[in-house]
Amino acid sequence: QVQLVESGGGLVQPGGSLRLSCAASGTIFSINDMGWFRQAPGKQRERIAVITIDGRPNYADSVKGRFTIFRDNAKRMVDLQMNSLKPEDTAVYYCNVAWAGERSPYWGQGTQVTVSS
C-alpha cells in the first residue's frame, strides 16, 4: 500500500525558512520521479518542484532560487527546503509522484505553510 506523509509546515515570517519532509511507503518512491505541489486558498493545486530518480531537480519559476528539493532513496524521503519565504507561498504543501494529477490515489493530507508577520 502506498502512503505519502508530509510534515514540517508551520507559521513563519516573511523572509524565513522551513524544511518540509515527505515519507513514502511502498514501491512508488523508488521507481518514480517525485514532486512537491501546493494549493493556495482559492487556487488550483500546482506543481512547484520535481526531482528525478537520479536526483536532478527542476523548479517552477515562482520558487526557483528560493526552494531546493532533495531525495533520499534509501530512506524513501523527499524534502523541500524553502528559503526567503513570501506571503504568497502560503498554501497546503503536498508531495506525490511528479506526474500526479488531481485523481491520483496517492494524495496525502499535506502540510500547511503560512507566511505572515
C-alpha positions in Angstrom: 0.0 0.0 0.0 1.3 3.4 -1.0 1.3 6.2 1.6 2.8 9.7 1.4 3.0 11.6 4.7 4.1 15.3 4.7 5.4 17.2 7.7 7.3 20.3 8.7 4.8 23.0 7.9 4.0 25.9 10.2 3.8 29.6 10.6 6.9 31.6 9.5 7.6 35.3 9.0 8.3 36.7 5.5 12.0 36.0 4.7 12.1 33.0 6.9 12.8 29.4 6.1 11.1 26.0 6.6 12.0 22.5 5.6 9.3 20.1 4.6 9.6 16.3 4.6 7.7 13.6 2.9 8.0 10.0 3.9 6.9 7.4 1.3 5.9 3.9 1.9 5.5 1.2 -0.8 7.5 0.9 -4.0 6.2 4.1 -5.6 9.1 6.1 -4.4 11.9 4.1 -5.8 10.5 3.9 -9.4 9.3 7.4 -9.9 10.3 11.0 -10.2 8.8 12.8 -7.2 7.4 16.2 -6.8 6.2 18.8 -4.3 2.9 20.6 -5.0 1.0 23.3 -3.3 -2.5 24.6 -3.2 -3.2 28.1 -2.0 -6.7 29.2 -0.8 -9.0 29.6 -3.8 -6.4 28.3 -6.3 -5.7 25.1 -8.1 -3.0 22.8 -6.9 0.3 23.4 -8.7 3.5 21.5 -9.0 6.4 23.6 -7.8 9.4 21.2 -7.7 10.4 17.9 -9.2 13.3 15.6 -8.6 14.2 12.7 -10.8 15.0 9.2 -9.6 18.7 10.1 -10.1 18.4 13.4 -8.3 18.0 16.0 -11.0 15.8 18.9 -9.8 13.5 21.2 -11.7 11.5 24.1 -10.3 8.6 26.3 -11.1 9.6 29.9 -11.8 7.7 31.1 -8.7 10.1 29.2 -6.4 13.3 29.0 -8.4 16.3 30.2 -6.5 14.5 30.0 -3.1 13.4 26.4 -2.8 15.5 23.2 -3.0 14.2 19.7 -3.4 16.1 16.7 -2.1 15.5 13.0 -2.1 17.0 10.1 -0.1 16.2 6.9 -1.9 17.4 4.7 0.9 15.1 6.4 3.4 12.3 6.9 0.9 12.1 10.6 1.7 11.8 13.7 -0.3 12.4 17.1 1.4 11.8 20.7 0.3 14.0 23.4 1.8 12.2 26.7 1.5 14.1 29.9 2.0 13.2 33.6 1.6 9.5 32.8 2.1 6.9 35.2 0.9 3.2 35.6 1.9 2.3 34.2 -1.5 3.9 31.0 -0.6 1.1 30.4 1.9 -0.5 27.1 0.9 -1.0 23.5 1.8 2.0 21.6 0.5 1.9 18.0 -0.8 4.3 15.5 -2.2 3.4 13.0 -4.8 4.8 11.3 -7.9 5.9 14.0 -10.3 3.2 13.2 -12.9 0.3 13.1 -10.3 -3.0 14.6 -11.4 -5.9 15.5 -9.2 -7.2 12.0 -9.4 -4.0 10.5 -8.1 -4.8 8.0 -5.4 -1.6 8.9 -3.6 -2.5 12.4 -2.3 -1.9 12.7 1.4 -3.2 15.3 3.9 -0.5 17.8 3.1 1.2 20.2 5.5 0.1 23.8 6.0 2.6 26.6 5.4 1.6 30.1 6.5 3.9 33.0 5.8 2.8 36.1 7.7 4.1 38.7 10.0 
